Amino acid sequence: MKYFLVLAALAAGVMAYEAVSSPPCNEYEVHKDCGSACHPTCETFEDDVNICTLQCVIGCYCKDGLYRTEVANSGACVPGDKCKQGQGDGRSESDYGDEGGDEDAGEDADEDTWSYY
Protein backbone atom coordinates (compact mmCIF):
# COMPACT_ATOMS: atom_id res chain seq x y z
CA MET A 1 0.00 0.00 0.00
CA LYS A 2 2.90 2.30 0.79
CA TYR A 3 4.33 1.87 -2.71
CA PHE A 4 0.98 2.64 -4.29
CA LEU A 5 0.72 5.92 -2.37
CA VAL A 6 4.27 6.91 -3.34
CA LEU A 7 3.60 6.08 -6.98
CA ALA A 8 0.32 8.02 -6.95
CA ALA A 9 2.04 11.05 -5.39
CA LEU A 10 4.79 10.96 -8.02
CA ALA A 11 2.27 10.71 -10.85
CA ALA A 12 0.30 13.65 -9.45
CA GLY A 13 3.49 15.69 -9.14
CA VAL A 14 4.50 15.01 -12.74
CA MET A 15 1.06 15.95 -14.05
CA ALA A 16 1.04 19.16 -11.98
CA TYR A 17 4.53 20.07 -13.25
CA GLU A 18 3.52 19.53 -16.88
CA ALA A 19 0.38 21.62 -16.43
CA VAL A 20 2.36 24.51 -14.93
CA SER A 21 5.38 24.34 -17.23
CA SER A 22 3.49 24.13 -20.53
CA PRO A 23 2.25 27.51 -21.76
CA PRO A 24 -1.04 27.48 -23.62
CA CYS A 25 -0.71 27.43 -27.40
CA ASN A 26 -2.88 29.57 -29.65
CA GLU A 27 -5.20 28.18 -32.31
CA TYR A 28 -2.47 28.18 -34.98
CA GLU A 29 0.02 26.28 -32.82
CA VAL A 30 0.38 22.77 -31.45
CA HIS A 31 2.15 21.72 -28.27
CA LYS A 32 5.06 19.32 -28.64
CA ASP A 33 6.91 17.53 -25.87
CA CYS A 34 9.91 16.97 -28.13
CA GLY A 35 10.09 19.51 -30.92
CA SER A 36 13.01 20.94 -32.86
CA ALA A 37 15.14 23.72 -31.41
CA CYS A 38 14.78 25.48 -34.76
CA HIS A 39 11.25 26.52 -35.61
CA PRO A 40 10.45 26.88 -39.32
CA THR A 41 10.48 30.63 -40.00
CA CYS A 42 9.79 32.97 -42.90
CA GLU A 43 13.55 33.35 -43.27
CA THR A 44 14.12 29.62 -43.72
CA PHE A 45 10.91 28.18 -45.18
CA GLU A 46 12.27 27.96 -48.74
CA ASP A 47 15.72 26.66 -47.75
CA ASP A 48 16.58 23.15 -48.91
CA VAL A 49 18.86 22.55 -45.93
CA ASN A 50 18.39 23.86 -42.40
CA ILE A 51 21.19 23.21 -39.95
CA CYS A 52 19.97 22.81 -36.38
CA THR A 53 21.04 21.18 -33.14
CA LEU A 54 19.56 17.79 -32.32
CA GLN A 55 17.62 18.20 -29.09
CA CYS A 56 14.11 17.99 -27.68
CA VAL A 57 12.43 21.28 -26.87
CA ILE A 58 9.05 21.45 -25.15
CA GLY A 59 6.76 24.20 -26.38
CA CYS A 60 4.32 25.59 -28.91
CA TYR A 61 5.06 25.13 -32.60
CA CYS A 62 3.29 26.46 -35.67
CA LYS A 63 0.90 23.97 -37.24
CA ASP A 64 2.01 22.27 -40.47
CA GLY A 65 2.24 24.72 -43.37
CA LEU A 66 2.68 27.76 -41.10
CA TYR A 67 5.93 29.58 -40.33
CA ARG A 68 7.13 31.90 -37.56
CA THR A 69 7.46 35.55 -38.50
CA GLU A 70 10.42 35.95 -36.14
CA VAL A 71 13.46 33.81 -35.52
CA ALA A 72 13.04 34.26 -31.75
CA ASN A 73 10.11 31.77 -31.86
CA SER A 74 7.80 34.40 -30.46
CA GLY A 75 6.39 35.68 -33.74
CA ALA A 76 3.03 34.92 -35.26
CA CYS A 77 2.41 31.82 -37.37
CA VAL A 78 1.70 32.73 -41.00
CA PRO A 79 1.21 30.67 -44.18
CA GLY A 80 4.12 30.46 -46.60
CA ASP A 81 2.50 32.81 -49.12
CA LYS A 82 2.59 35.57 -46.50
CA CYS A 83 6.32 34.91 -46.11
CA LYS A 84 6.73 35.24 -49.88
CA GLN A 85 5.16 38.69 -49.70
CA GLY A 86 8.05 39.70 -47.52
CA GLN A 87 6.19 39.57 -44.26
CA GLY A 88 7.93 38.34 -41.18
CA ASP A 89 11.53 38.57 -42.25
CA GLY A 90 12.52 41.21 -39.74
CA ARG A 91 11.43 44.28 -41.69
CA SER A 92 8.51 46.47 -40.77
CA GLU A 93 5.21 46.60 -42.65
CA SER A 94 6.12 49.93 -44.20
CA ASP A 95 9.08 48.27 -45.96
CA TYR A 96 6.63 46.39 -48.19
CA GLY A 97 3.98 47.30 -50.64
CA ASP A 98 0.79 45.53 -51.58
CA GLU A 99 0.63 41.95 -52.80
CA GLY A 100 1.82 43.09 -56.22
CA GLY A 101 5.26 43.72 -54.81
CA ASP A 102 5.41 47.51 -55.29
CA GLU A 103 7.79 48.45 -52.49
CA ASP A 104 6.96 52.14 -52.88
CA ALA A 105 3.37 51.50 -51.80
CA GLY A 106 4.47 51.11 -48.13
CA GLU A 107 1.85 53.04 -46.20
CA ASP A 108 -0.78 52.58 -48.92
CA ALA A 109 -0.64 48.79 -48.61
CA ASP A 110 -3.97 47.07 -48.09
CA GLU A 111 -4.34 46.25 -44.39
CA ASP A 112 -5.89 42.87 -45.21
CA THR A 113 -2.52 41.67 -46.49
CA TRP A 114 -1.13 42.03 -42.96
CA SER A 115 -3.43 39.72 -41.06
CA TYR A 116 -1.25 37.42 -39.00
CA TYR A 117 -2.50 34.23 -37.40
Residue pairs with C-beta under 8 A, 6 or more apart in sequence:
21 58
22 31
22 58
22 59
23 59
23 60
25 31
25 60
26 60
26 77
27 117
28 62
28 63
28 66
28 76
28 77
28 117
29 60
29 61
29 62
29 63
29 77
30 60
30 61
30 63
31 59
31 60
31 61
32 57
32 58
32 59
32 60
32 61
33 56
33 58
34 56
34 57
34 58
35 56
35 57
35 58
35 59
35 61
36 52
36 57
36 61
37 52
37 53
37 55
37 57
38 44
38 50
38 52
38 53
39 61
39 62
39 68
39 73
40 50
40 62
40 67
40 68
41 67
41 68
41 69
41 70
41 71
41 75
41 88
42 67
42 68
42 69
42 78
42 82
42 83
42 87
42 88
42 89
43 71
43 89
43 90
44 50
44 67
45 67
45 80
45 83
46 83
59 73
62 68
62 77
63 77
65 79
65 80
66 77
66 78
66 79
66 117
67 77
67 78
67 79
67 80
67 83
67 88
68 75
68 76
68 77
68 88
69 75
69 76
69 77
69 78
69 83
69 87
69 88
69 89
69 116
70 88
70 90
71 90
75 88
76 88
76 116
76 117
77 116
77 117
78 87
78 88
78 116
78 117
79 117
82 88
82 116
83 89
85 96
85 99
85 101
85 113
86 95
86 96
87 93
87 96
87 113
87 114
87 116
88 116
93 109
93 114
94 106
94 107
95 103
95 106
96 103
96 105
96 106
96 109
97 103
97 104
97 105
97 106
97 108
97 109
98 105
98 108
98 109
98 110
98 113
99 110
99 113
